[in-house]
Amino acid sequence: MPANPAPAPAPRGRRREAERNDERLLVAAHEALSEVGWSVSVTEIAKRAGIGMGSFYRRYRGKVPLAQHVRVVSMERLTEAARVAADERDGWEALVRFMCDAVSAPTSTLLPLIGGILPGTPAVDEASARLHSAIDKLLERPRSEGVLRQDVGAADLVLLLVHLRTRIPGLPERIRQLRLRYLHMTLEGMRCAPSSERAALPPPCPDWQELHLLWDRRPDTRVRPDEETHEK
């Protein structure tokens, strides 16, 4: 049998410090954007991360690239949570685990604060496609087992998480408890009832493209005065 490949060496020296700085920046950016909104300065983000502006600009050229990276990392973590939850022994438990893990995350969602500000990018679109695929796969089992309503879609779950992870004041543990409480109320509405007379959800079900329209900045198709003059 071939020998197992040796594990990759742990990062050392400057590379390790750069990775620590990047992680601190991502956490600080998410917190600052959640609390202040898009108007927060890169100086404030760097201060919260405990790094100098030189270190900031060596990694990011400004607030937009940093915020785009935060979006990608957030989707990647949610994708991994969906894949891990899929290991549960039945479909409903997998769905509940995914939603509970996502709601228990200490950060709040950024969609209400920066949605529609940033344009789409290839990295964002690729991360979104992976998340869409992972959630679709997660929903297949509970649907096939007859425990999840057929009219619940992947975009429904993401938008539910937006509502359930909105920023509210209070101690972190109490906020987590409240989010889980309202999550379980929501899950009961998603579960199939024994009665065949259960009312359908009001249509239409959101699709994944609608999430892009909520998140990404719309292209500006207005004709500016200088463009009008140039065309004439």
C-alpha contacts under 8 A as a table, 3 or more apart, distances in Angstrom:
res1	aa1	res2	aa2	distance
11	P	15	R	5.92
11	P	16	R	4.98
12	R	15	R	5.76
12	R	16	R	4.92
12	R	17	E	7.80
13	G	16	R	5.44
13	G	17	E	6.38
14	R	17	E	4.99
14	R	18	A	5.99
15	R	18	A	5.01
15	R	19	E	6.25
16	R	19	E	5.15
16	R	20	R	6.29
17	E	20	R	5.07
17	E	21	N	6.14
18	A	21	N	5.03
18	A	22	D	6.12
19	E	22	D	5.02
19	E	23	E	6.21
20	R	23	E	5.18
20	R	24	R	6.21
21	N	24	R	5.11
21	N	25	L	6.07
21	N	49	A	7.51
21	N	51	I	7.08
21	N	55	S	7.96
22	D	25	L	4.98
22	D	26	L	6.19
22	D	59	R	7.62
23	E	26	L	5.16
23	E	27	V	6.31
24	R	27	V	5.22
24	R	28	A	5.99
24	R	49	A	5.11
24	R	50	G	7.81
25	L	28	A	5.03
25	L	29	A	5.83
25	L	45	I	7.06
25	L	46	A	6.75
25	L	49	A	5.26
26	L	29	A	5.14
26	L	30	H	6.15
26	L	66	L	7.62
26	L	69	H	7.95
26	L	70	V	6.07
27	V	30	H	5.27
27	V	31	E	6.22
27	V	49	A	7.60
28	A	31	E	5.16
28	A	32	A	5.93
28	A	45	I	5.73
28	A	46	A	7.54
28	A	48	R	5.64
28	A	49	A	5.32
29	A	32	A	5.12
29	A	33	L	5.89
29	A	45	I	5.54
29	A	66	L	7.66
29	A	67	A	7.25
29	A	70	V	7.53
30	H	33	L	5.30
30	H	34	S	6.01
30	H	70	V	6.87
30	H	107	T	7.32
30	H	110	L	7.66
31	E	34	S	5.08
31	E	35	E	6.15
31	E	107	T	6.93
32	A	35	E	5.17
32	A	36	V	5.70
32	A	37	G	7.10
32	A	40	V	6.73
32	A	44	E	7.79
32	A	45	I	6.39
33	L	36	V	5.36
33	L	37	G	4.47
33	L	38	W	5.97
33	L	40	V	6.55
33	L	110	L	7.10
33	L	113	L	7.37
33	L	114	I	7.92
34	S	37	G	5.83
34	S	107	T	7.91
34	S	108	S	6.50
34	S	109	T	7.23
34	S	110	L	5.98
34	S	113	L	6.99
34	S	167	R	7.34
36	V	39	S	6.78
36	V	40	V	5.76
37	G	40	V	6.03
37	G	113	L	5.40
37	G	114	I	6.83
38	W	113	L	6.72
38	W	114	I	5.96
40	V	44	E	6.75
40	V	45	I	7.51
41	S	44	E	5.26
41	S	45	I	6.52
41	S	63	K	7.70
42	V	45	I	4.93
42	V	46	A	6.04
42	V	62	G	7.16
42	V	63	K	6.03
43	T	46	A	5.20
43	T	47	K	6.08
43	T	53	M	7.04
44	E	47	K	5.02
44	E	48	R	6.18
45	I	48	R	5.18
45	I	49	A	6.25
46	A	49	A	4.99
46	A	50	G	6.12
46	A	51	I	5.48
46	A	52	G	6.40
46	A	53	M	6.50
46	A	56	F	6.63
47	K	50	G	5.04
47	K	51	I	6.26
47	K	52	G	7.35
48	R	51	I	7.93
51	I	55	S	6.44
51	I	56	F	7.10
52	G	55	S	5.41
52	G	56	F	6.44
53	M	56	F	4.83
53	M	57	Y	6.17
54	G	57	Y	5.34
54	G	58	R	6.18
55	S	58	R	5.14
55	S	59	R	6.61
56	F	59	R	5.47
56	F	60	Y	6.03
57	Y	60	Y	4.94
57	Y	61	R	5.42
57	Y	62	G	7.02
58	R	61	R	7.49
60	Y	63	K	7.59
60	Y	65	P	6.19
60	Y	66	L	6.08
61	R	65	P	6.62
61	R	66	L	7.99
62	G	65	P	5.98
62	G	66	L	6.61
63	K	66	L	5.16
63	K	67	A	6.01
64	V	67	A	5.14
64	V	68	Q	6.10
64	V	118	L	7.32
65	P	68	Q	5.07
65	P	69	H	6.20
66	L	69	H	5.10
66	L	70	V	6.28
67	A	70	V	4.93
67	A	71	R	6.31
68	Q	71	R	5.07
68	Q	72	V	6.38
68	Q	118	L	7.56
68	Q	124	V	7.21
69	H	72	V	5.06
69	H	73	V	6.10
70	V	73	V	5.20
70	V	74	S	6.01
71	R	74	S	5.20
71	R	75	M	6.31
71	R	124	V	7.05
72	V	75	M	5.24
72	V	76	E	6.14
72	V	123	A	6.98
72	V	124	V	5.55
72	V	127	A	5.93
72	V	128	S	7.94
73	V	76	E	4.98
73	V	77	R	6.17
74	S	77	R	5.28
74	S	78	L	6.31
75	M	78	L	5.04
75	M	79	T	6.03
75	M	127	A	6.14
75	M	128	S	6.63
75	M	131	L	6.35
76	E	79	T	4.98
76	E	80	E	6.21
76	E	127	A	6.32
76	E	130	R	7.92
76	E	131	L	7.08
77	R	80	E	5.10
77	R	81	A	6.21
78	L	81	A	4.99
78	L	82	A	6.31
78	L	102	A	6.94
78	L	131	L	7.00
79	T	82	A	5.16
79	T	83	R	6.35
79	T	130	R	6.80
79	T	131	L	4.77
79	T	134	A	5.98
79	T	135	I	7.47
80	E	83	R	5.06
80	E	84	V	6.13
81	A	84	V	5.18
81	A	85	A	6.06
81	A	98	F	6.04
81	A	101	D	7.19
81	A	102	A	7.38
82	A	85	A	5.16
82	A	86	A	6.26
82	A	98	F	5.59
82	A	134	A	5.98
82	A	135	I	6.17
82	A	138	L	6.61
83	R	86	A	5.22
83	R	87	D	7.35
83	R	134	A	6.30
83	R	138	L	7.59
84	V	87	D	5.79
85	A	88	E	5.87
85	A	94	A	4.86
85	A	95	L	7.01
85	A	97	R	5.77
85	A	98	F	5.32
85	A	138	L	7.89
86	A	91	G	7.55
86	A	94	A	5.23
86	A	95	L	7.72
86	A	138	L	5.91
87	D	94	A	6.97
88	E	91	G	7.18
88	E	93	E	6.18
88	E	94	A	5.01
89	R	93	E	7.21
89	R	94	A	7.41
90	D	93	E	5.61
90	D	94	A	6.32
90	D	141	R	7.44
90	D	142	P	7.47
91	G	94	A	5.06
91	G	95	L	6.29
91	G	138	L	7.45
91	G	139	L	7.48
91	G	140	E	7.87
91	G	141	R	4.75
91	G	142	P	4.23
91	G	143	R	7.92
91	G	145	E	7.15
92	W	95	L	5.12
92	W	96	V	6.17
92	W	141	R	7.78
92	W	142	P	5.27
92	W	147	V	6.66
92	W	148	L	7.37
93	E	96	V	5.05
93	E	97	R	5.99
94	A	97	R	5.18
94	A	98	F	6.21
94	A	138	L	7.19
95	L	98	F	5.21
95	L	99	M	6.26
95	L	138	L	6.71
95	L	139	L	7.13
95	L	142	P	7.66
96	V	99	M	5.25
96	V	100	C	5.97
96	V	187	L	7.71
97	R	100	C	5.14
97	R	101	D	5.98
98	F	101	D	5.29
98	F	102	A	6.14
99	M	102	A	5.11
99	M	103	V	6.01
99	M	161	L	7.74
99	M	183	L	7.69
100	C	103	V	5.17
100	C	104	S	5.98
100	C	180	L	6.64
100	C	183	L	7.52
101	D	104	S	5.19
101	D	105	A	6.61
102	A	105	A	5.56
102	A	161	L	7.40
103	V	161	L	6.65
103	V	164	L	6.73
103	V	165	R	6.09
103	V	176	R	7.41
103	V	179	R	6.40
103	V	180	L	6.72
103	V	183	L	7.73
104	S	176	R	5.60
104	S	179	R	7.42
104	S	180	L	7.25
105	A	108	S	7.72
106	P	172	P	7.13
106	P	176	R	7.61
107	T	165	R	7.72
108	S	165	R	5.06
108	S	166	T	5.49
108	S	167	R	5.36
109	T	112	P	7.33
109	T	161	L	7.87
109	T	162	V	5.71
109	T	165	R	5.74
109	T	166	T	5.96
109	T	167	R	7.45
110	L	113	L	5.38
110	L	114	I	5.97
110	L	115	G	7.19
111	L	114	I	5.53
111	L	115	G	4.58
111	L	162	V	7.09
111	L	214	L	7.81
111	L	215	W	6.51
112	P	115	G	5.84
114	I	117	I	5.48
114	I	118	L	7.27
114	I	215	W	7.58
115	G	118	L	7.12
115	G	214	L	5.92
115	G	215	W	4.22
115	G	216	D	6.38
115	G	217	R	7.49
116	G	119	P	7.54
116	G	213	L	7.48
116	G	214	L	5.97
116	G	215	W	4.91
116	G	216	D	4.66
116	G	217	R	4.11
116	G	218	R	6.82
117	I	215	W	7.53
117	I	216	D	6.47
117	I	217	R	4.94
118	L	215	W	7.37
118	L	216	D	5.41
118	L	217	R	5.09
119	P	216	D	4.80
119	P	217	R	4.66
119	P	218	R	7.27
120	G	124	V	6.24
120	G	125	D	6.69
120	G	212	H	7.98
120	G	216	D	5.44
120	G	217	R	7.30
121	T	124	V	5.14
121	T	125	D	6.07
122	P	125	D	5.07
122	P	126	E	6.05
123	A	126	E	5.19
123	A	127	A	6.20
124	V	127	A	5.19
124	V	128	S	6.05
125	D	128	S	4.99
125	D	129	A	6.15
126	E	129	A	5.11
126	E	130	R	6.36
127	A	130	R	5.18
127	A	131	L	6.25
128	S	131	L	5.09
128	S	132	H	6.07
129	A	132	H	5.05
129	A	133	S	6.17
130	R	133	S	5.18
130	R	134	A	6.19
131	L	134	A	5.14
131	L	135	I	6.19
132	H	135	I	5.38
132	H	136	D	6.07
132	H	154	A	6.63
132	H	155	A	7.94
132	H	208	W	7.36
133	S	136	D	5.14
133	S	137	K	6.16
134	A	137	K	5.20
134	A	138	L	6.21
135	I	138	L	4.88
135	I	139	L	6.24
135	I	154	A	5.69
136	D	139	L	5.23
136	D	140	E	6.43
136	D	153	G	7.58
136	D	154	A	5.74
137	K	140	E	5.28
137	K	141	R	7.65
138	L	141	R	6.58
138	L	142	P	7.90
139	L	142	P	5.81
139	L	143	R	6.24
139	L	153	G	7.76
139	L	154	A	7.52
140	E	143	R	5.33
140	E	144	S	6.13
141	R	144	S	5.07
141	R	145	E	5.97
142	P	145	E	4.96
142	P	146	G	6.16
142	P	147	V	5.36
142	P	148	L	5.23
143	R	146	G	5.20
143	R	147	V	6.15
143	R	148	L	4.94
143	R	149	R	6.66
143	R	150	Q	6.13
144	S	147	V	7.83
145	E	148	L	7.72
146	G	149	R	7.52
146	G	192	C	7.04
147	V	191	R	5.72
147	V	192	C	5.12
148	L	152	V	7.58
148	L	190	M	6.16
148	L	191	R	4.85
148	L	192	C	5.34
149	R	152	V	5.85
149	R	190	M	5.91
149	R	191	R	5.98
149	R	192	C	5.38
151	D	200	A	7.97
151	D	201	L	7.25
151	D	205	C	7.08
152	V	156	D	6.30
152	V	157	L	7.91
152	V	190	M	7.21
152	V	205	C	7.30
153	G	156	D	5.18
153	G	157	L	6.83
153	G	205	C	7.02
153	G	206	P	7.47
153	G	207	D	7.45
154	A	157	L	5.35
154	A	158	V	6.70
154	A	207	D	7.62
154	A	208	W	7.38
155	A	158	V	5.17
155	A	159	L	6.18
155	A	206	P	5.93
155	A	207	D	5.61
155	A	208	W	5.42
155	A	211	L	6.96
156	D	159	L	5.29
156	D	160	L	6.02
156	D	205	C	7.31
156	D	206	P	6.41
156	D	207	D	7.97
157	L	160	L	5.03
157	L	161	L	6.25
158	V	161	L	5.09
158	V	162	V	6.40
159	L	162	V	4.88
159	L	163	H	6.48
160	L	163	H	5.17
160	L	164	L	6.08
161	L	164	L	4.91
161	L	165	R	5.68
162	V	165	R	5.37
162	V	166	T	6.17
163	H	166	T	5.54
164	L	179	R	5.86
164	L	182	Y	7.27
164	L	183	L	6.87
165	R	179	R	6.94
168	I	175	I	7.18
169	P	175	I	7.72
170	G	174	R	6.71
170	G	175	I	6.23
171	L	174	R	5.39
171	L	175	I	6.20
172	P	175	I	5.10
172	P	176	R	6.19
173	E	176	R	5.07
173	E	177	Q	6.27
174	R	177	Q	4.99
174	R	178	L	6.22
175	I	178	L	5.17
175	I	179	R	6.16
176	R	179	R	5.16
176	R	180	L	6.22
177	Q	180	L	5.23
177	Q	181	R	6.15
178	L	181	R	4.99
178	L	182	Y	6.34
179	R	182	Y	5.37
179	R	183	L	6.02
180	L	183	L	4.84
180	L	184	H	6.20
181	R	184	H	5.44
181	R	185	M	6.55
182	Y	185	M	4.99
182	Y	186	T	6.20
183	L	186	T	5.00
183	L	187	L	6.12
184	H	187	L	4.92
184	H	188	E	6.30
185	M	188	E	5.43
185	M	189	G	6.88
186	T	189	G	5.23
186	T	190	M	6.62
187	L	190	M	4.98
187	L	191	R	6.27
188	E	191	R	5.27
189	G	192	C	7.96
193	A	196	S	7.43
193	A	198	R	7.02
195	S	198	R	6.13
202	P	205	C	7.96
206	P	210	E	6.32
206	P	211	L	7.98
207	D	210	E	5.52
207	D	211	L	7.17
208	W	211	L	5.27
208	W	212	H	6.86
209	Q	212	H	5.11
209	Q	213	L	6.47
210	E	213	L	4.98
210	E	214	L	6.34
211	L	214	L	5.04
211	L	215	W	6.16
212	H	215	W	5.09
212	H	216	D	5.62
213	L	216	D	5.69
213	L	217	R	7.62
213	L	218	R	7.52
223	V	227	E	6.29
223	V	228	E	6.61
224	R	227	E	5.20
224	R	228	E	6.35
225	P	228	E	5.06
225	P	229	T	6.36
226	D	229	T	5.14
226	D	230	H	6.20
227	E	230	H	4.98
227	E	231	E	6.11
228	E	231	E	5.22
228	E	232	K	6.31
229	T	232	K	5.23
